[in-house]
Amino acid sequence: MTDLKQQKNKKTNSVKADLNIIVMPEEFKIKPPKKNNKKLFIIGGIVFVMIMVLVIVVAILLNSSTKTPVVPVETPTTPEKPVETPTTPTPTSTEPVETPSTGTLFPVESTSTSVSNLPTPPEIPIGSLITGTDSDGDGLTDKEEAIFQTSFRTPDTDGDSFYDGNEVFNLYNPAAHAPTTMLESGIVKLYKNTQNNYEVFYPAVWTSGEDKNSGDTLFLSEDTEKITIAVRETISSISLRSWYKTEFPDSDINKLQTYTSKNGYSGLQDEARLNTYIKEGDKVFIISYDLADKQTVWYRAVYGMILNSLKIN
């Protein structure tokens, strides 16, 4: 019996020896794959960012569609008058334009009841007259600067060393170098009166007219002021002073002063220098500046220009 157990044990040991079972080390065992949580985290983050961007874009679009657009409002500013020197007007013709006395623009109602007798010139106190504003002190008021196309901030617009007022007095264009005349430049017109044989310059922007009863010539400004030329017949041998005493017996002749025009015509002028009397032969020419009940003299240079341009044929 004992022998049988020993034999059985031997057989068992022999089998184990033949099988030679080997146990694999732990590090060589195949481990099950772990779940990749990192990849899922990255994908989730990307999706979250895209959702946030989409939400922001939608919010911006909604905000811009509901917001009222703001239009910038420009504050209006008062434009300053130009300082630049005006350009010389292009002359339309170098030949004087004749305006016959019967071809004036319109007839004007008579301002006097008698053709032969003149109304007594008004007595205007010198101290009550006010000269219109002359910003640059060149002898032209600011209104006259516009007439002669010059700068009211520059006394010598064309830079030729002569004041603008001095050039107008001598019948030159103050906005162009001498010897360019105002007539050549077109800033004045030539008026010819064939009935009384005289001609004068007057501003191109003014209007010429004729009193239909007396035949007096009127040059009308854009304001209420005007300059009138009246012609009255007299005796050739009588002096201008004697004629004045006869026509204006109530006026003080001692207040008159002598006057000589650029063309050499001598005459008399009242103290305010608003009425000028020139006698040639059997005619007396009366050039008057009517202020229309105003006290401000805006067109004295224009008045002087008309006097100096007067030519009696």
C-alpha positions, 0 to 999 in steps of 0.5 A: 500500500505504501509502495503504491502511494510512493509510486503514485507520488513519483508519477505526479512529480514526474508529470510536473517536472515534464510540464515545467510551468513558468509564471509570467512576470507582472510587468509582461502581462497585457494590461487593459487600455485606460480610458482617454479622458484628456482627449475628451477634455480638449474636444469639450473645451473647443466646443465650449469656446465655439459656443461662447464666440457664437453667443458674443457674435449674436449679441453684437448683431442684435445690439447694432441692429437696435441702436440708433445711428448717431449722425455727427452734427456740424456746428455752423460757423459764420464765414469770414469775408475773404481776405484774398486780393480780388482778381482783375475783372475781365474787360468785356470791351475796351471801347466805351459803351454809349448810353443815349439820353433817350435810351436810359433804363427807365423814366423817373417821376420828377422831383421838382415842380419847376424845370427852370427853377432849382430847389434850394439845396438843404443846409446840412450841418457838417458835424451831423454827417457820418462817413461810412465805415472804411475798415482799411482806411484806403479812402473807400467805404466798405460798400464802395470796396464791393463796387470796385471789387477791392479788399476791405482789409487791404488798403492797396489791393493790387499792391502797386503802392497806391491806395485804392481810394486814390486810384478810384479818384484818378479813374484807374482800376484799384484791383489791377495795375496801372494803366488799366482804367475802370472803364476798360475793366468793366467795373464802371459804365459810360453814360452819354447824354446827347441832349446836353453833350456830356458823359460820365462814368457810373458804377456798373452795379448801379442803375441809370435813369432819367427824370421824365419831366426835367430830363435830369439824369439819375444814378441810383445805388442799391440803397436809397442814395442817388447822384443826380446831374441836372443841366440848366441854361443861363446867359454865357456872360454871367458868372457862376456866382451871380447865377448861384445868387439868382437861383438860391437867394436864401443860401449863404454864398460865402459857404461855397468853396472853389472846386476843380475836377480832374478834367480841369473844369472849375466850379463851386462846391457847398460846404458838405461837398454834396453839391457841385456847380460847374458852368460851361458856356451857357449851361450850368451842370449841377451834380448832387449827392442825395442822402435820402434823409440819411446822415451816413455818407457811403458813396463819397468816392463814387461821387468824386469819381463821377465828378472827375470823369465828367467830360463836357463836349 
